Amino acid sequence: VVYTQSEILQREVYLFERLDSPNREPMKHLKAICFLRPTKENVELLVQELRRPKYSVYFIYFSNVISKSDVKALAEADEQEVVAEVQEFYGDYIAVNPHVFSLNLLGCCRGRSWEPAQLARTTQGLTALLLSLKKCPMIRYQLSSEPAKRLAECVKQVITKEYELFDFRRTEVPPLLLILDRSDDAITPLLNQWTYQAMVHELLGINNNRIDLSRVPGISKDLREVVLSAENDEFYANNMYLNFAEIGTNIKNLMEDFQRRKPKEQQKLESIADMKAFVENYPQFKKMSGTVSKHVTVVGELSRLVAERNLLEVSEVEQELACQSDHSSALQSVRRLLQSPRVSELDAARLVMLYALRYERHGSSGLPALLEELRGRGGTDKYRKLVSAVVEYGGKRVRGSDLFSPKDAVAITKQFLKGLKGIENVYTQHQPLLQETLDQLIKGKLKDSQYPYLGPNTLRDRPQDIIVFLIGGATYEEALAVFNLNRSNPGVRIVLGGTTIHNTRR
């Protein structure tokens, strides 16, 4: 995810093998670099490898802390003394954007408590992140969430046990790790998105920066899977946080720029100088041609899906459900869309979920009728069950914070003024709860009663280095919120992580 194959080739690494792939040929003229998670299985595979080494020398890097007993097992297996070095290189997580990381874990809890294996994996991922950023943080967690408290305690245990590793130079204001629970805001992952990166994930799905386009009608072979990475793709880096309308314009400009640079077909390559110029410009042109065809395909497919699934209309109603409180109008809108043949089953279910989360306790709730309608559409109870599961996961009973009604006068006035002014874009009214939480945290107003510190110490100053982790997954809408907070608060650096990165399907 952070290094392209061509970059690795430039470092003279020519062969990529998995440690567990059988029938690898011995190649004694090659040195091997092993980069592994320090799991029991990996150590066992490495022991087998060292007993019958296939390469001349081994440089072993573990992505996290490895136990002394495992190192001993490796040393005993290394009878031919082929191991040149063993190091810990903390990279036990997936770096998604410069300020976002994920652990690629789907489903980390069962009911209200951790799956033990997932808790262990999450603790390892978070501690590796802290070690790679050289942070020994103070920890705060969401009080209403048992999993958040458990994770906070597990991370603290590792920091205490490995205190030598965490002995970094003290900063004036200690860094802060804030652990939150996805169930406090189940709305955000259910909304359609309108900024480039979030929209691609919502409609096409991003897996480790890769997008599967094989289902696109008439797709050419070399575009069946494309990579979107801000590190190596300037257009993507400049557009990932822009709204869909702006991206359309930018794609057009990119196309026009490309047309201008096209080498003329009939270009007469008469002199050596002509040929030289052509050869020099060609790679850059080829790269640009790849970028253009990739983004034109992706944006074209997004447009097709938006039209086919009537998403502009769907999204408008979603935003109304998430941000306004006119029950009868919302109910009418949802009913209207449920009856429309252009709305897909997934989108219909999503609207009912949002309605259920928003109005589960409303006196004249229309939920039973909507559920019947949903059942009538698909003929199965699958989505009905999902609606009640979502409410059980993120409903009012569970939430520690109030997701919908701003309590204090200032917030109410802000909402009122926003209503008067008219929102510049009806499709992006929604702000994730995380935005509010981090805003309070930066201003030093986040309540200790809801987000206590682990241990006796508290921060006297406003935090500057913040790592916020969402158990149950973050979203690209939250990544955008963090990006904007980082931009508008110089001196504050926020990194966002989650057990996974969600879209509605996930």
Secondary structure as a PSIPRED ss2 file (coil, helix, strand):
# PSIPRED VFORMAT (PSIPRED V4.0)

   1 V C   1.000  0.000  0.000
   2 V C   1.000  0.000  0.000
   3 Y C   1.000  0.000  0.000
   4 T C   1.000  0.000  0.000
   5 Q H   0.000  1.000  0.000
   6 S H   0.000  1.000  0.000
   7 E H   0.000  1.000  0.000
   8 I H   0.000  1.000  0.000
   9 L H   0.000  1.000  0.000
  10 Q H   0.000  1.000  0.000
  11 R C   1.000  0.000  0.000
  12 E C   1.000  0.000  0.000
  13 V C   1.000  0.000  0.000
  14 Y C   1.000  0.000  0.000
  15 L C   1.000  0.000  0.000
  16 F C   1.000  0.000  0.000
  17 E C   1.000  0.000  0.000
  18 R C   1.000  0.000  0.000
  19 L C   1.000  0.000  0.000
  20 D C   1.000  0.000  0.000
  21 S C   1.000  0.000  0.000
  22 P C   1.000  0.000  0.000
  23 N C   1.000  0.000  0.000
  24 R C   1.000  0.000  0.000
  25 E C   1.000  0.000  0.000
  26 P C   1.000  0.000  0.000
  27 M C   1.000  0.000  0.000
  28 K C   1.000  0.000  0.000
  29 H C   1.000  0.000  0.000
  30 L C   1.000  0.000  0.000
  31 K E   0.000  0.000  1.000
  32 A E   0.000  0.000  1.000
  33 I E   0.000  0.000  1.000
  34 C E   0.000  0.000  1.000
  35 F E   0.000  0.000  1.000
  36 L E   0.000  0.000  1.000
  37 R C   1.000  0.000  0.000
  38 P C   1.000  0.000  0.000
  39 T C   1.000  0.000  0.000
  40 K H   0.000  1.000  0.000
  41 E H   0.000  1.000  0.000
  42 N H   0.000  1.000  0.000
  43 V H   0.000  1.000  0.000
  44 E H   0.000  1.000  0.000
  45 L H   0.000  1.000  0.000
  46 L H   0.000  1.000  0.000
  47 V H   0.000  1.000  0.000
  48 Q H   0.000  1.000  0.000
  49 E H   0.000  1.000  0.000
  50 L H   0.000  1.000  0.000
  51 R H   0.000  1.000  0.000
  52 R C   1.000  0.000  0.000
  53 P C   1.000  0.000  0.000
  54 K C   1.000  0.000  0.000
  55 Y C   1.000  0.000  0.000
  56 S C   1.000  0.000  0.000
  57 V E   0.000  0.000  1.000
  58 Y E   0.000  0.000  1.000
  59 F E   0.000  0.000  1.000
  60 I E   0.000  0.000  1.000
  61 Y E   0.000  0.000  1.000
  62 F E   0.000  0.000  1.000
  63 S C   1.000  0.000  0.000
  64 N C   1.000  0.000  0.000
  65 V C   1.000  0.000  0.000
  66 I C   1.000  0.000  0.000
  67 S C   1.000  0.000  0.000
  68 K H   0.000  1.000  0.000
  69 S H   0.000  1.000  0.000
  70 D H   0.000  1.000  0.000
  71 V H   0.000  1.000  0.000
  72 K H   0.000  1.000  0.000
  73 A H   0.000  1.000  0.000
  74 L H   0.000  1.000  0.000
  75 A H   0.000  1.000  0.000
  76 E H   0.000  1.000  0.000
  77 A H   0.000  1.000  0.000
  78 D C   1.000  0.000  0.000
  79 E C   1.000  0.000  0.000
  80 Q C   1.000  0.000  0.000
  81 E C   1.000  0.000  0.000
  82 V C   1.000  0.000  0.000
  83 V E   0.000  0.000  1.000
  84 A E   0.000  0.000  1.000
  85 E E   0.000  0.000  1.000
  86 V E   0.000  0.000  1.000
  87 Q E   0.000  0.000  1.000
  88 E E   0.000  0.000  1.000
  89 F C   1.000  0.000  0.000
  90 Y C   1.000  0.000  0.000
  91 G C   1.000  0.000  0.000
  92 D C   1.000  0.000  0.000
  93 Y C   1.000  0.000  0.000
  94 I E   0.000  0.000  1.000
  95 A E   0.000  0.000  1.000
  96 V E   0.000  0.000  1.000
  97 N E   0.000  0.000  1.000
  98 P C   1.000  0.000  0.000
  99 H C   1.000  0.000  0.000
 100 V E   0.000  0.000  1.000
 101 F E   0.000  0.000  1.000
 102 S E   0.000  0.000  1.000
 103 L C   1.000  0.000  0.000
 104 N C   1.000  0.000  0.000
 105 L C   1.000  0.000  0.000
 106 L C   1.000  0.000  0.000
 107 G C   1.000  0.000  0.000
 108 C C   1.000  0.000  0.000
 109 C E   0.000  0.000  1.000
 110 R E   0.000  0.000  1.000
 111 G C   1.000  0.000  0.000
 112 R C   1.000  0.000  0.000
 113 S E   0.000  0.000  1.000
 114 W E   0.000  0.000  1.000
 115 E C   1.000  0.000  0.000
 116 P H   0.000  1.000  0.000
 117 A H   0.000  1.000  0.000
 118 Q H   0.000  1.000  0.000
 119 L H   0.000  1.000  0.000
 120 A H   0.000  1.000  0.000
 121 R H   0.000  1.000  0.000
 122 T H   0.000  1.000  0.000
 123 T H   0.000  1.000  0.000
 124 Q H   0.000  1.000  0.000
 125 G H   0.000  1.000  0.000
 126 L H   0.000  1.000  0.000
 127 T H   0.000  1.000  0.000
 128 A H   0.000  1.000  0.000
 129 L H   0.000  1.000  0.000
 130 L H   0.000  1.000  0.000
 131 L H   0.000  1.000  0.000
 132 S H   0.000  1.000  0.000
 133 L C   1.000  0.000  0.000
 134 K C   1.000  0.000  0.000
 135 K C   1.000  0.000  0.000
 136 C C   1.000  0.000  0.000
 137 P C   1.000  0.000  0.000
 138 M E   0.000  0.000  1.000
 139 I E   0.000  0.000  1.000
 140 R E   0.000  0.000  1.000
 141 Y E   0.000  0.000  1.000
 142 Q C   1.000  0.000  0.000
 143 L C   1.000  0.000  0.000
 144 S C   1.000  0.000  0.000
 145 S C   1.000  0.000  0.000
 146 E H   0.000  1.000  0.000
 147 P H   0.000  1.000  0.000
 148 A H   0.000  1.000  0.000
 149 K H   0.000  1.000  0.000
 150 R H   0.000  1.000  0.000
 151 L H   0.000  1.000  0.000
 152 A H   0.000  1.000  0.000
 153 E H   0.000  1.000  0.000
 154 C H   0.000  1.000  0.000
 155 V H   0.000  1.000  0.000
 156 K H   0.000  1.000  0.000
 157 Q H   0.000  1.000  0.000
 158 V H   0.000  1.000  0.000
 159 I H   0.000  1.000  0.000
 160 T H   0.000  1.000  0.000
 161 K H   0.000  1.000  0.000
 162 E C   1.000  0.000  0.000
 163 Y C   1.000  0.000  0.000
 164 E C   1.000  0.000  0.000
 165 L C   1.000  0.000  0.000
 166 F C   1.000  0.000  0.000
 167 D C   1.000  0.000  0.000
 168 F C   1.000  0.000  0.000
 169 R C   1.000  0.000  0.000
 170 R C   1.000  0.000  0.000
 171 T C   1.000  0.000  0.000
 172 E C   1.000  0.000  0.000
 173 V C   1.000  0.000  0.000
 174 P C   1.000  0.000  0.000
 175 P C   1.000  0.000  0.000
 176 L E   0.000  0.000  1.000
 177 L E   0.000  0.000  1.000
 178 L E   0.000  0.000  1.000
 179 I E   0.000  0.000  1.000
 180 L E   0.000  0.000  1.000
 181 D E   0.000  0.000  1.000
 182 R H   0.000  1.000  0.000
 183 S H   0.000  1.000  0.000
 184 D H   0.000  1.000  0.000
 185 D C   1.000  0.000  0.000
 186 A C   1.000  0.000  0.000
 187 I C   1.000  0.000  0.000
 188 T H   0.000  1.000  0.000
 189 P H   0.000  1.000  0.000
 190 L H   0.000  1.000  0.000
 191 L C   1.000  0.000  0.000
 192 N C   1.000  0.000  0.000
 193 Q C   1.000  0.000  0.000
 194 W C   1.000  0.000  0.000
 195 T E   0.000  0.000  1.000
 196 Y H   0.000  1.000  0.000
 197 Q H   0.000  1.000  0.000
 198 A H   0.000  1.000  0.000
 199 M H   0.000  1.000  0.000
 200 V H   0.000  1.000  0.000
 201 H H   0.000  1.000  0.000
 202 E H   0.000  1.000  0.000
 203 L H   0.000  1.000  0.000
 204 L C   1.000  0.000  0.000
 205 G C   1.000  0.000  0.000
 206 I E   0.000  0.000  1.000
 207 N E   0.000  0.000  1.000
 208 N C   1.000  0.000  0.000
 209 N C   1.000  0.000  0.000
 210 R E   0.000  0.000  1.000
 211 I E   0.000  0.000  1.000
 212 D E   0.000  0.000  1.000
 213 L C   1.000  0.000  0.000
 214 S C   1.000  0.000  0.000
 215 R C   1.000  0.000  0.000
 216 V C   1.000  0.000  0.000
 217 P C   1.000  0.000  0.000
 218 G C   1.000  0.000  0.000
 219 I C   1.000  0.000  0.000
 220 S C   1.000  0.000  0.000
 221 K H   0.000  1.000  0.000
 222 D H   0.000  1.000  0.000
 223 L H   0.000  1.000  0.000
 224 R C   1.000  0.000  0.000
 225 E E   0.000  0.000  1.000
 226 V E   0.000  0.000  1.000
 227 V E   0.000  0.000  1.000
 228 L C   1.000  0.000  0.000
 229 S C   1.000  0.000  0.000
 230 A C   1.000  0.000  0.000
 231 E C   1.000  0.000  0.000
 232 N C   1.000  0.000  0.000
 233 D C   1.000  0.000  0.000
 234 E H   0.000  1.000  0.000
 235 F H   0.000  1.000  0.000
 236 Y H   0.000  1.000  0.000
 237 A H   0.000  1.000  0.000
 238 N H   0.000  1.000  0.000
 239 N H   0.000  1.000  0.000
 240 M C   1.000  0.000  0.000
 241 Y C   1.000  0.000  0.000
 242 L C   1.000  0.000  0.000
 243 N E   0.000  0.000  1.000
 244 F H   0.000  1.000  0.000
 245 A H   0.000  1.000  0.000
 246 E H   0.000  1.000  0.000
 247 I H   0.000  1.000  0.000
 248 G H   0.000  1.000  0.000
 249 T H   0.000  1.000  0.000
 250 N H   0.000  1.000  0.000
 251 I H   0.000  1.000  0.000
 252 K H   0.000  1.000  0.000
 253 N H   0.000  1.000  0.000
 254 L H   0.000  1.000  0.000
 255 M H   0.000  1.000  0.000
 256 E H   0.000  1.000  0.000
 257 D H   0.000  1.000  0.000
 258 F H   0.000  1.000  0.000
 259 Q H   0.000  1.000  0.000
 260 R H   0.000  1.000  0.000
 261 R H   0.000  1.000  0.000
 262 K C   1.000  0.000  0.000
 263 P C   1.000  0.000  0.000
 264 K C   1.000  0.000  0.000
 265 E C   1.000  0.000  0.000
 266 Q C   1.000  0.000  0.000
 267 Q C   1.000  0.000  0.000
 268 K C   1.000  0.000  0.000
 269 L C   1.000  0.000  0.000
 270 E C   1.000  0.000  0.000
 271 S C   1.000  0.000  0.000
 272 I H   0.000  1.000  0.000
 273 A H   0.000  1.000  0.000
 274 D H   0.000  1.000  0.000
 275 M H   0.000  1.000  0.000
 276 K H   0.000  1.000  0.000
 277 A H   0.000  1.000  0.000
 278 F H   0.000  1.000  0.000
 279 V H   0.000  1.000  0.000
 280 E H   0.000  1.000  0.000
 281 N H   0.000  1.000  0.000
 282 Y H   0.000  1.000  0.000
 283 P H   0.000  1.000  0.000
 284 Q H   0.000  1.000  0.000
 285 F H   0.000  1.000  0.000
 286 K H   0.000  1.000  0.000
 287 K H   0.000  1.000  0.000
 288 M H   0.000  1.000  0.000
 289 S H   0.000  1.000  0.000
 290 G H   0.000  1.000  0.000
 291 T H   0.000  1.000  0.000
 292 V H   0.000  1.000  0.000
 293 S H   0.000  1.000  0.000
 294 K H   0.000  1.000  0.000
 295 H H   0.000  1.000  0.000
 296 V H   0.000  1.000  0.000
 297 T H   0.000  1.000  0.000
 298 V H   0.000  1.000  0.000
 299 V H   0.000  1.000  0.000
 300 G H   0.000  1.000  0.000
 301 E H   0.000  1.000  0.000
 302 L H   0.000  1.000  0.000
 303 S H   0.000  1.000  0.000
 304 R H   0.000  1.000  0.000
 305 L H   0.000  1.000  0.000
 306 V H   0.000  1.000  0.000
 307 A H   0.000  1.000  0.000
 308 E H   0.000  1.000  0.000
 309 R C   1.000  0.000  0.000
 310 N C   1.000  0.000  0.000
 311 L H   0.000  1.000  0.000
 312 L H   0.000  1.000  0.000
 313 E H   0.000  1.000  0.000
 314 V H   0.000  1.000  0.000
 315 S H   0.000  1.000  0.000
 316 E H   0.000  1.000  0.000
 317 V H   0.000  1.000  0.000
 318 E H   0.000  1.000  0.000
 319 Q H   0.000  1.000  0.000
 320 E H   0.000  1.000  0.000
 321 L H   0.000  1.000  0.000
 322 A H   0.000  1.000  0.000
 323 C H   0.000  1.000  0.000
 324 Q C   1.000  0.000  0.000
 325 S C   1.000  0.000  0.000
 326 D C   1.000  0.000  0.000
 327 H H   0.000  1.000  0.000
 328 S H   0.000  1.000  0.000
 329 S H   0.000  1.000  0.000
 330 A H   0.000  1.000  0.000
 331 L H   0.000  1.000  0.000
 332 Q H   0.000  1.000  0.000
 333 S H   0.000  1.000  0.000
 334 V H   0.000  1.000  0.000
 335 R H   0.000  1.000  0.000
 336 R H   0.000  1.000  0.000
 337 L H   0.000  1.000  0.000
 338 L H   0.000  1.000  0.000
 339 Q C   1.000  0.000  0.000
 340 S C   1.000  0.000  0.000
 341 P C   1.000  0.000  0.000
 342 R C   1.000  0.000  0.000
 343 V C   1.000  0.000  0.000
 344 S C   1.000  0.000  0.000
 345 E H   0.000  1.000  0.000
 346 L H   0.000  1.000  0.000
 347 D H   0.000  1.000  0.000
 348 A H   0.000  1.000  0.000
 349 A H   0.000  1.000  0.000
 350 R H   0.000  1.000  0.000
 351 L H   0.000  1.000  0.000
 352 V H   0.000  1.000  0.000
 353 M H   0.000  1.000  0.000
 354 L H   0.000  1.000  0.000
 355 Y H   0.000  1.000  0.000
 356 A H   0.000  1.000  0.000
 357 L H   0.000  1.000  0.000
 358 R H   0.000  1.000  0.000
 359 Y H   0.000  1.000  0.000
 360 E C   1.000  0.000  0.000
 361 R C   1.000  0.000  0.000
 362 H C   1.000  0.000  0.000
 363 G C   1.000  0.000  0.000
 364 S C   1.000  0.000  0.000
 365 S C   1.000  0.000  0.000
 366 G C   1.000  0.000  0.000
 367 L H   0.000  1.000  0.000
 368 P H   0.000  1.000  0.000
 369 A H   0.000  1.000  0.000
 370 L H   0.000  1.000  0.000
 371 L H   0.000  1.000  0.000
 372 E H   0.000  1.000  0.000
 373 E H   0.000  1.000  0.000
 374 L H   0.000  1.000  0.000
 375 R H   0.000  1.000  0.000
 376 G H   0.000  1.000  0.000
 377 R H   0.000  1.000  0.000
 378 G H   0.000  1.000  0.000
 379 G C   1.000  0.000  0.000
 380 T C   1.000  0.000  0.000
 381 D C   1.000  0.000  0.000
 382 K H   0.000  1.000  0.000
 383 Y H   0.000  1.000  0.000
 384 R H   0.000  1.000  0.000
 385 K H   0.000  1.000  0.000
 386 L H   0.000  1.000  0.000
 387 V H   0.000  1.000  0.000
 388 S H   0.000  1.000  0.000
 389 A H   0.000  1.000  0.000
 390 V H   0.000  1.000  0.000
 391 V H   0.000  1.000  0.000
 392 E H   0.000  1.000  0.000
 393 Y H   0.000  1.000  0.000
 394 G H   0.000  1.000  0.000
 395 G C   1.000  0.000  0.000
 396 K C   1.000  0.000  0.000
 397 R C   1.000  0.000  0.000
 398 V C   1.000  0.000  0.000
 399 R C   1.000  0.000  0.000
 400 G C   1.000  0.000  0.000
 401 S C   1.000  0.000  0.000
 402 D C   1.000  0.000  0.000
 403 L C   1.000  0.000  0.000
 404 F C   1.000  0.000  0.000
 405 S C   1.000  0.000  0.000
 406 P C   1.000  0.000  0.000
 407 K C   1.000  0.000  0.000
 408 D C   1.000  0.000  0.000
 409 A H   0.000  1.000  0.000
 410 V H   0.000  1.000  0.000
 411 A H   0.000  1.000  0.000
 412 I H   0.000  1.000  0.000
 413 T H   0.000  1.000  0.000
 414 K H   0.000  1.000  0.000
 415 Q H   0.000  1.000  0.000
 416 F H   0.000  1.000  0.000
 417 L H   0.000  1.000  0.000
 418 K H   0.000  1.000  0.000
 419 G H   0.000  1.000  0.000
 420 L H   0.000  1.000  0.000
 421 K H   0.000  1.000  0.000
 422 G C   1.000  0.000  0.000
 423 I C   1.000  0.000  0.000
 424 E C   1.000  0.000  0.000
 425 N C   1.000  0.000  0.000
 426 V H   0.000  1.000  0.000
 427 Y H   0.000  1.000  0.000
 428 T H   0.000  1.000  0.000
 429 Q C   1.000  0.000  0.000
 430 H C   1.000  0.000  0.000
 431 Q C   1.000  0.000  0.000
 432 P C   1.000  0.000  0.000
 433 L H   0.000  1.000  0.000
 434 L H   0.000  1.000  0.000
 435 Q H   0.000  1.000  0.000
 436 E H   0.000  1.000  0.000
 437 T H   0.000  1.000  0.000
 438 L H   0.000  1.000  0.000
 439 D H   0.000  1.000  0.000
 440 Q H   0.000  1.000  0.000
 441 L H   0.000  1.000  0.000
 442 I H   0.000  1.000  0.000
 443 K C   1.000  0.000  0.000
 444 G C   1.000  0.000  0.000
 445 K C   1.000  0.000  0.000
 446 L C   1.000  0.000  0.000
 447 K C   1.000  0.000  0.000
 448 D C   1.000  0.000  0.000
 449 S C   1.000  0.000  0.000
 450 Q C   1.000  0.000  0.000
 451 Y C   1.000  0.000  0.000
 452 P C   1.000  0.000  0.000
 453 Y E   0.000  0.000  1.000
 454 L C   1.000  0.000  0.000
 455 G C   1.000  0.000  0.000
 456 P C   1.000  0.000  0.000
 457 N C   1.000  0.000  0.000
 458 T C   1.000  0.000  0.000
 459 L C   1.000  0.000  0.000
 460 R C   1.000  0.000  0.000
 461 D C   1.000  0.000  0.000
 462 R C   1.000  0.000  0.000
 463 P C   1.000  0.000  0.000
 464 Q C   1.000  0.000  0.000
 465 D E   0.000  0.000  1.000
 466 I E   0.000  0.000  1.000
 467 I E   0.000  0.000  1.000
 468 V E   0.000  0.000  1.000
 469 F E   0.000  0.000  1.000
 470 L E   0.000  0.000  1.000
 471 I E   0.000  0.000  1.000
 472 G C   1.000  0.000  0.000
 473 G C   1.000  0.000  0.000
 474 A E   0.000  0.000  1.000
 475 T E   0.000  0.000  1.000
 476 Y H   0.000  1.000  0.000
 477 E H   0.000  1.000  0.000
 478 E H   0.000  1.000  0.000
 479 A H   0.000  1.000  0.000
 480 L H   0.000  1.000  0.000
 481 A H   0.000  1.000  0.000
 482 V H   0.000  1.000  0.000
 483 F H   0.000  1.000  0.000
 484 N H   0.000  1.000  0.000
 485 L H   0.000  1.000  0.000
 486 N H   0.000  1.000  0.000
 487 R H   0.000  1.000  0.000
 488 S H   0.000  1.000  0.000
 489 N C   1.000  0.000  0.000
 490 P C   1.000  0.000  0.000
 491 G C   1.000  0.000  0.000
 492 V C   1.000  0.000  0.000
 493 R E   0.000  0.000  1.000
 494 I E   0.000  0.000  1.000
 495 V E   0.000  0.000  1.000
 496 L E   0.000  0.000  1.000
 497 G E   0.000  0.000  1.000
 498 G E   0.000  0.000  1.000
 499 T C   1.000  0.000  0.000
 500 T C   1.000  0.000  0.000
 501 I E   0.000  0.000  1.000
 502 H E   0.000  0.000  1.000
 503 N C   1.000  0.000  0.000
 504 T C   1.000  0.000  0.000
 505 R C   1.000  0.000  0.000
 506 R C   1.000  0.000  0.000
